[in-house]
């Protein structure tokens, strides 16, 4: 008797999870179908941010035009971090492009893309966190280099 109650509760729980997943899937499918870009709005926004960060970090990784003399340890660290940030952003952009529906927009293709997006959701979140960690480190290192320039290099050049 008690076992039957738990079995029924487990079945009800499974049904609720299935309905919830199906609802999310159809919602995502509808969003992709009506999207002009063939991507969910979340993935499109993430792709725009990643492309911008990729360009900025690429500029920072190639900072030879900033160096007035030999690079300091912090400038070398900044270039290395910027390179890694660029790599992480590049990987994320590549993944997001695979999650974009670019071959005509039918309901079935949108449904397939939505299913793929939901399957890769954890991977996208993981790669996004990695890129954000590098971005934070680049910002910190850049702040340190700029502070050094303002407090040490500029006063030396003005005297």
Buried (B, 14 or more C-beta within 10 A) or exposed (E): EEEEEEEEEEEEEEEEEEEEEEEEBEEBBBBBBEBEBBBBEBBBEBBEBBBEBBEBBBEBBEBEEBEEEEBBEBBEBBBEBBBBBBBBBBBBBEBBEEBBBEEEBEEEBBBBBBEBBBEBBEEBEEBBEBBBEBBEBBEEBBEBBEEBBEEEBEEEEEE
